[in-house]
Amino acid sequence: MKKVLIVYFSQGKTNMRVAEAISKGLIEAGHEIKIWNLMDGRPPDPREYDLFGIGSPTYYFQLPFIVTDYVNGLPDLSGLPAFVFVVNGSHRGNTGNSLRHALSLKNARELGYFHCHGASYFLGYLKVGYLFSADHPSTDDLTRAAEFGREVAAHLAGERYVKPGDDPPGALLYRVERLAFSRCLVKHVYSRLFRTNARCRPDCDLCIKQCPAKNITRGEDGRLLRGRDCLLCLSCEKNCPEDAITSLVAGPILRPVMLLNTFLGSRDPSLDYARVIHKNGQTQRL
């Protein structure tokens, strides 16, 4: 029996469901599993395990900053067997490539790469009426994830692993948008452009509790205060029950970009979607 650590980042249950499905395949092979969400703080040291898995959603066609920081902060893994999984609502962009490359720089030994769709509750798209991959991960996605877990177990036991190539770079538009939402711009521009109106209730604090970067606090005067560690996940704005928070990303200035992305996504045969309306922190299908 081998000890397996699976670390993932998720603000909902999508990546958790995929991690659990992969675990099912590994458990069937007789391995002991520990699953850890980066939302819950610093994970255990992967060097204490025989196999290390890491999973991530896709933010702005790239890795979320919190995942980048975690992987970059890992010690040298000295050949530790590892696998990667990525969940994306529309297009993966360079998410999988970046995560696999970052692990290789830590001298991990890749034994598997898995990706599937997951419901994309990105506020920019919800605001213009689209929920991509609404019913994912599907039963088929989770079945494939469990099979992937069995395959990783077989590779760990000595079966030959043929490393797949990198994901294609994707459309030029998405690569440009990835640059437009670089960490530097998020820190110095987008994070400064959140606004809170008078509907904000001082007794709520939902945004403070849910912020994965612990970037929001409340001042002595009751106003929300923001640091510069924003992930631009927009969960504060998306989940606010009073629609009291607004940002540049989900606002009128970038609305044409969101309309263009959803137009292209809705015509992509590899994607499915539901039409929705988002208001007061709730998303309802039409």
TIVO-263657 format. One record per residue (C-alpha): x, y, z; residue in three letters. Coordinates in steps of 0.05 Angstrom, whole numbers. Layout:
# TIVO-263657
+--------+--------+--------+------+
!     c1 !     c2 !     c3 ! resn !
+--------+--------+--------+------+
!      X !      Y !      Z !  ala !
...
+--------+--------+--------+------+
***
This chain:
# TIVO-263657
+--------+--------+--------+------+
!     c1 !     c2 !     c3 ! resn !
+--------+--------+--------+------+
!      0 !      0 !      0 !  met !
!     26 !     69 !    -20 !  lys !
!      9 !    135 !     13 !  lys !
!    -20 !    186 !    -36 !  val !
!    -29 !    261 !    -26 !  leu !
!    -77 !    297 !    -72 !  ile !
!    -76 !    373 !    -68 !  val !
!   -126 !    415 !   -106 !  tyr !
!   -155 !    485 !   -107 !  phe !
!   -229 !    496 !   -111 !  ser !
!   -279 !    547 !    -86 !  gln !
!   -337 !    500 !    -98 !  gly !
!   -343 !    425 !   -104 !  lys !
!   -323 !    414 !   -176 !  thr !
!   -249 !    398 !   -167 !  asn !
!   -265 !    361 !   -103 !  met !
!   -311 !    313 !   -141 !  arg !
!   -256 !    301 !   -193 !  val !
!   -204 !    290 !   -138 !  ala !
!   -250 !    240 !   -103 !  glu !
!   -263 !    203 !   -168 !  ala !
!   -188 !    197 !   -182 !  ile !
!   -180 !    174 !   -110 !  ser !
!   -231 !    119 !   -122 !  lys !
!   -187 !     89 !   -176 !  gly !
!   -126 !     93 !   -131 !  leu !
!   -162 !     63 !    -71 !  ile !
!   -184 !      4 !   -115 !  glu !
!   -110 !     -8 !   -126 !  ala !
!   -101 !    -12 !    -50 !  gly !
!    -71 !     57 !    -37 !  his !
!    -84 !    104 !     22 !  glu !
!   -108 !    173 !      2 !  ile !
!   -106 !    242 !     34 !  lys !
!   -142 !    299 !     -3 !  ile !
!   -127 !    371 !     13 !  trp !
!   -160 !    435 !    -13 !  asn !
!   -113 !    496 !    -15 !  leu !
!   -172 !    536 !     13 !  met !
!   -159 !    499 !     78 !  asp !
!    -88 !    524 !     87 !  gly !
!    -19 !    496 !     76 !  arg !
!    -21 !    422 !     56 !  pro !
!     25 !    368 !     85 !  pro !
!     94 !    360 !     56 !  asp !
!     87 !    317 !     -7 !  pro !
!    155 !    286 !      7 !  arg !
!    122 !    246 !     63 !  glu !
!     81 !    209 !     10 !  tyr !
!     95 !    158 !    -44 !  asp !
!     53 !    193 !    -97 !  leu !
!     33 !    266 !   -105 !  phe !
!    -26 !    293 !   -145 !  gly !
!    -45 !    365 !   -157 !  ile !
!   -108 !    393 !   -189 !  gly !
!   -129 !    462 !   -211 !  ser !
!   -186 !    500 !   -243 !  pro !
!   -172 !    549 !   -300 !  thr !
!   -175 !    624 !   -286 !  tyr !
!   -169 !    670 !   -346 !  tyr !
!   -141 !    613 !   -388 !  phe !
!    -84 !    602 !   -338 !  gln !
!    -66 !    576 !   -269 !  leu !
!    -97 !    613 !   -210 !  pro !
!    -43 !    651 !   -173 !  phe !
!    -54 !    611 !   -110 !  ile !
!    -36 !    546 !   -146 !  val !
!     25 !    579 !   -178 !  thr !
!     50 !    602 !   -110 !  asp !
!     39 !    534 !    -79 !  tyr !
!     77 !    496 !   -133 !  val !
!    133 !    548 !   -136 !  asn !
!    140 !    542 !    -61 !  gly !
!    149 !    467 !    -61 !  leu !
!    217 !    438 !    -43 !  pro !
!    257 !    395 !    -91 !  asp !
!    215 !    332 !   -100 !  leu !
!    274 !    289 !   -121 !  ser !
!    237 !    244 !   -170 !  gly !
!    173 !    237 !   -130 !  leu !
!    119 !    206 !   -174 !  pro !
!     65 !    257 !   -189 !  ala !
!      3 !    269 !   -231 !  phe !
!    -36 !    331 !   -253 !  val !
!   -109 !    343 !   -266 !  phe !
!   -143 !    406 !   -293 !  val !
!   -216 !    426 !   -294 !  val !
!   -239 !    479 !   -343 !  asn !
!   -306 !    510 !   -357 !  gly !
!   -288 !    533 !   -428 !  ser !
!   -216 !    530 !   -452 !  his !
!   -155 !    506 !   -412 !  arg !
!   -107 !    556 !   -444 !  gly !
!    -38 !    541 !   -414 !  asn !
!    -64 !    517 !   -347 !  thr !
!    -43 !    444 !   -355 !  gly !
!     22 !    462 !   -390 !  asn !
!     42 !    510 !   -335 !  ser !
!     25 !    462 !   -279 !  leu !
!     62 !    404 !   -310 !  arg !
!    122 !    447 !   -326 !  his !
!    124 !    476 !   -255 !  ala !
!    124 !    405 !   -226 !  leu !
!    180 !    384 !   -273 !  ser !
!    222 !    442 !   -247 !  leu !
!    212 !    413 !   -178 !  lys !
!    239 !    347 !   -205 !  asn !
!    174 !    309 !   -197 !  ala !
!    166 !    248 !   -242 !  arg !
!    101 !    254 !   -280 !  glu !
!     56 !    192 !   -282 !  leu !
!     -7 !    222 !   -310 !  gly !
!    -44 !    282 !   -337 !  tyr !
!   -120 !    287 !   -336 !  phe !
!   -169 !    342 !   -355 !  his !
!   -244 !    349 !   -360 !  cys !
!   -297 !    403 !   -361 !  his !
!   -329 !    431 !   -299 !  gly !
!   -384 !    483 !   -289 !  ala !
!   -356 !    553 !   -300 !  ser !
!   -386 !    601 !   -250 !  tyr !
!   -344 !    658 !   -276 !  phe !
!   -382 !    722 !   -262 !  leu !
!   -361 !    756 !   -327 !  gly !
!   -399 !    702 !   -366 !  tyr !
!   -456 !    695 !   -317 !  leu !
!   -470 !    770 !   -323 !  lys !
!   -481 !    762 !   -398 !  val !
!   -524 !    701 !   -388 !  gly !
!   -479 !    640 !   -399 !  tyr !
!   -459 !    582 !   -354 !  leu !
!   -410 !    539 !   -392 !  phe !
!   -403 !    465 !   -378 !  ser !
!   -464 !    471 !   -334 !  ala !
!   -473 !    397 !   -320 !  asp !
!   -400 !    379 !   -312 !  his !
!   -364 !    341 !   -286 !  pro !
!   -414 !    291 !   -314 !  ser !
!   -420 !    218 !   -296 !  thr !
!   -376 !    203 !   -356 !  asp !
!   -324 !    254 !   -333 !  asp !
!   -321 !    222 !   -264 !  leu !
!   -318 !    152 !   -293 !  thr !
!   -258 !    174 !   -335 !  arg !
!   -227 !    206 !   -274 !  ala !
!   -233 !    140 !   -235 !  ala !
!   -202 !    103 !   -294 !  glu !
!   -146 !    154 !   -294 !  phe !
!   -133 !    138 !   -221 !  gly !
!   -127 !     64 !   -238 !  arg !
!    -79 !     82 !   -295 !  glu !
!    -36 !    123 !   -248 !  val !
!    -34 !     65 !   -199 !  ala !
!    -11 !     19 !   -255 !  ala !
!     44 !     68 !   -274 !  his !
!     65 !     73 !   -201 !  leu !
!     70 !     -3 !   -200 !  ala !
!    117 !     -2 !   -260 !  gly !
!     74 !      0 !   -322 !  glu !
!    106 !     44 !   -375 !  arg !
!     80 !    115 !   -378 !  tyr !
!     80 !    152 !   -445 !  val !
!     81 !    226 !   -428 !  lys !
!     31 !    265 !   -471 !  pro !
!     53 !    328 !   -507 !  gly !
!     34 !    397 !   -486 !  asp !
!    -36 !    424 !   -498 !  asp !
!    -41 !    468 !   -560 !  pro !
!    -32 !    543 !   -547 !  pro !
!   -104 !    560 !   -563 !  gly !
!   -134 !    618 !   -601 !  ala !
!    -95 !    683 !   -605 !  leu !
!   -153 !    719 !   -571 !  leu !
!   -147 !    676 !   -508 !  tyr !
!    -72 !    685 !   -506 !  arg !
!    -80 !    760 !   -509 !  val !
!   -132 !    758 !   -454 !  glu !
!    -86 !    716 !   -411 !  arg !
!    -34 !    772 !   -416 !  leu !
!    -88 !    823 !   -401 !  ala !
!   -102 !    788 !   -335 !  phe !
!    -29 !    778 !   -315 !  ser !
!    -11 !    780 !   -241 !  arg !
!     21 !    849 !   -248 !  cys !
!    -43 !    879 !   -277 !  leu !
!    -87 !    844 !   -226 !  val !
!    -46 !    870 !   -169 !  lys !
!    -36 !    941 !   -192 !  his !
!    -99 !    954 !   -233 !  val !
!   -158 !    907 !   -226 !  tyr !
!   -151 !    897 !   -151 !  ser !
!   -157 !    972 !   -141 !  arg !
!   -221 !    978 !   -180 !  leu !
!   -270 !    941 !   -136 !  phe !
!   -325 !    985 !   -108 !  arg !
!   -374 !    974 !    -51 !  thr !
!   -439 !   1012 !    -49 !  asn !
!   -487 !   1030 !      8 !  ala !
!   -524 !    963 !      3 !  arg !
!   -465 !    928 !     37 !  cys !
!   -487 !    901 !    105 !  arg !
!   -434 !    905 !    160 !  pro !
!   -464 !    843 !    193 !  asp !
!   -455 !    800 !    131 !  cys !
!   -380 !    791 !    118 !  asp !
!   -393 !    735 !     68 !  leu !
!   -341 !    763 !     21 !  cys !
!   -289 !    764 !     77 !  ile !
!   -303 !    692 !     96 !  lys !
!   -302 !    666 !     25 !  gln !
!   -242 !    703 !     -3 !  cys !
!   -190 !    648 !    -18 !  pro !
!   -132 !    697 !    -12 !  ala !
!   -156 !    727 !     55 !  lys !
!   -150 !    793 !     18 !  asn !
!   -212 !    828 !     46 !  ile !
!   -221 !    856 !    116 !  thr !
!   -267 !    907 !    148 !  arg !
!   -241 !    972 !    176 !  gly !
!   -260 !   1005 !    241 !  glu !
!   -309 !   1048 !    204 !  asp !
!   -343 !    986 !    176 !  gly !
!   -318 !    995 !    105 !  arg !
!   -289 !    936 !     66 !  leu !
!   -214 !    940 !     57 !  leu !
!   -176 !    903 !      3 !  arg !
!   -103 !    884 !     -2 !  gly !
!    -64 !    869 !    -65 !  arg !
!    -66 !    792 !    -62 !  asp !
!   -130 !    787 !   -103 !  cys !
!   -138 !    725 !   -147 !  leu !
!   -191 !    761 !   -188 !  leu !
!   -237 !    702 !   -176 !  cys !
!   -294 !    752 !   -166 !  leu !
!   -326 !    708 !   -113 !  ser !
!   -338 !    768 !    -69 !  cys !
!   -377 !    803 !   -124 !  glu !
!   -411 !    740 !   -149 !  lys !
!   -436 !    715 !    -82 !  asn !
!   -457 !    782 !    -51 !  cys !
!   -531 !    775 !    -32 !  pro !
!   -541 !    850 !    -40 !  glu !
!   -503 !    861 !   -105 !  asp !
!   -463 !    911 !    -66 !  ala !
!   -395 !    898 !    -98 !  ile !
!   -375 !    916 !   -169 !  thr !
!   -310 !    907 !   -208 !  ser !
!   -281 !    926 !   -274 !  leu !
!   -281 !    854 !   -299 !  val !
!   -356 !    842 !   -293 !  ala !
!   -374 !    914 !   -308 !  gly !
!   -395 !    951 !   -372 !  pro !
!   -324 !    968 !   -395 !  ile !
!   -305 !    895 !   -406 !  leu !
!   -375 !    872 !   -425 !  arg !
!   -357 !    870 !   -500 !  pro !
!   -300 !    821 !   -484 !  val !
!   -347 !    777 !   -444 !  met !
!   -398 !    779 !   -500 !  leu !
!   -346 !    760 !   -552 !  leu !
!   -320 !    702 !   -510 !  asn !
!   -389 !    675 !   -496 !  thr !
!   -408 !    683 !   -570 !  phe !
!   -347 !    642 !   -591 !  leu !
!   -357 !    591 !   -535 !  gly !
!   -430 !    581 !   -551 !  ser !
!   -410 !    561 !   -622 !  arg !
!   -355 !    514 !   -601 !  asp !
!   -380 !    442 !   -611 !  pro !
!   -335 !    417 !   -555 !  ser !
!   -372 !    460 !   -503 !  leu !
!   -442 !    459 !   -476 !  asp !
!   -476 !    514 !   -437 !  tyr !
!   -539 !    537 !   -403 !  ala !
!   -571 !    606 !   -407 !  arg !
!   -576 !    638 !   -339 !  val !
!   -591 !    701 !   -300 !  ile !
!   -547 !    721 !   -242 !  his !
!   -574 !    768 !   -188 !  lys !
!   -564 !    779 !   -113 !  asn !
!   -512 !    724 !   -108 !  gly !
!   -555 !    671 !   -142 !  gln !
!   -550 !    639 !   -211 !  thr !
!   -615 !    614 !   -241 !  gln !
!   -623 !    576 !   -306 !  arg !
!   -672 !    604 !   -356 !  leu !
+--------+--------+--------+------+
***
